[in-house]
C-alpha cells in the first residue's frame, strides 16, 4: 500500500530521504542556502538532484503553513510493508521481534515521535490500523525527524486479527493501560513481543485489550495519572531495550 503524497519538508527529513534515495527534486527558499544546509546540498549535488530557488511564499503554500525550514523535496511515494516483513527483519538480525502496535493513534505528532523512538531503540517496525488512525503523511515524516526512512511500518485492516496472528508465532502481546494491576517494571521484556499503545484520551479499545496477553502500567509518583501516547510508548520501548541490553 502506498500513501499518495509528493512533498516532504524540513532539513532532517529531506536529508534522510536523500540517504534513502527517494528525493527527485529540491526547492529552497531564497536566502536559505547559507543556513546550515551545506552538507545536505553536497549530498544532493552528488546524487545529481535538481535544485531550484523559489520565493519562501511558494514553500509556505506547499507546506500549508507548516515549519518547512526553508526546504521542500519532491519524493517518490513512501511504501508500507507487510507485518511478515517486520518479523523477517528481526530474524535477519537474529533478534527476538520488538514491534509496536498503535490502536487508533490519530495525532500525527504522536505517531512521528513514536516512529523516532522505535527507530532509536532498534525496534523492528510499527503496526498501524488502516482506518481511524494517522497514516504516514508529510507531517508525520517531519515529526519523526526523518526516522521514518529507517523504520518499517505495516498498515493493517484488522488490528486484533494481526495481534492473534503474531501470538500464533509465539510473540507476546503487551498492552499499556494506566489502570492495569501489573507494573511494566515487573515484566520480563527480553522476549519476542508487541507493545500495544492506545489512542489519545481513550486508550486501547475493548477488543484490542481482550487480545493482549498482558496489560501493564507505567509506575508514576506525581499527581497526574496518565501520560500521552507518545511519551508512554517511548518509555515502554526504552524499558524493552534496556531489558534486552542487560541480557546481551
ZIVEN-V245252 format. One record per backbone hydrogen bond with DSSP energy under -0.5 kcal/mol. CO is the residue of the C=O (numbers start at 1). NH is the residue of the N-H. Records with the same first field share a line. If there is no record, write none. Layout:
# ZIVEN-V245252
CO = NH, NH
This chain:
# ZIVEN-V245252
1 = 80
3 = 5
6 = 75
8 = 73
10 = 14
11 = 15
12 = 16
13 = 17
14 = 18
15 = 19
16 = 20
17 = 21, 22, 23
18 = 21
22 = 76
24 = 50
25 = 74
26 = 52
27 = 72
28 = 54
29 = 32
32 = 35
33 = 37
34 = 36
37 = 41
38 = 42
39 = 43
40 = 44
41 = 45
42 = 46
43 = 47
44 = 49
45 = 48
50 = 26
52 = 28
54 = 30
55 = 58, 59
56 = 60
57 = 61
58 = 62
59 = 63
60 = 64, 65
61 = 64
63 = 66
66 = 68
68 = 10, 71
70 = 29
71 = 10
72 = 27
73 = 8, 75
74 = 24, 25
78 = 3
81 = 155
82 = 85, 86
83 = 86, 87
84 = 88
85 = 89
86 = 90
87 = 91
88 = 92
89 = 93
90 = 95
91 = 94
97 = 193
98 = 124, 125
99 = 195
100 = 127
101 = 103, 197
102 = 104, 129
104 = 106
105 = 134
106 = 108
107 = 111
108 = 112
109 = 113
110 = 114
111 = 115
112 = 116
113 = 117
114 = 118
115 = 119
116 = 120
117 = 121
118 = 123
119 = 122
125 = 100
126 = 154
127 = 102
128 = 156
135 = 137
137 = 141
138 = 142
139 = 143
140 = 144
141 = 146
142 = 145
144 = 147
146 = 149
147 = 150
148 = 151
152 = 126
153 = 81
154 = 128
156 = 130
158 = 162
159 = 163
160 = 164
161 = 165
162 = 166
163 = 167
164 = 168
166 = 169, 171
167 = 170
170 = 172
172 = 174, 194
173 = 213, 214
174 = 196
175 = 177, 216
177 = 180
182 = 217
183 = 186
184 = 187
187 = 189
189 = 191
192 = 172
193 = 99
194 = 174, 196
195 = 101, 197
196 = 176
197 = 103
199 = 203
200 = 202
203 = 199
205 = 209
206 = 210
207 = 211
208 = 211
209 = 212
214 = 175
215 = 182
216 = 177
217 = 184, 219
228 = 232
229 = 233
230 = 234
231 = 235
232 = 236
233 = 237
234 = 238
235 = 239
236 = 240
237 = 241
238 = 242
239 = 243
240 = 244
241 = 245
242 = 246
244 = 247, 248
245 = 248
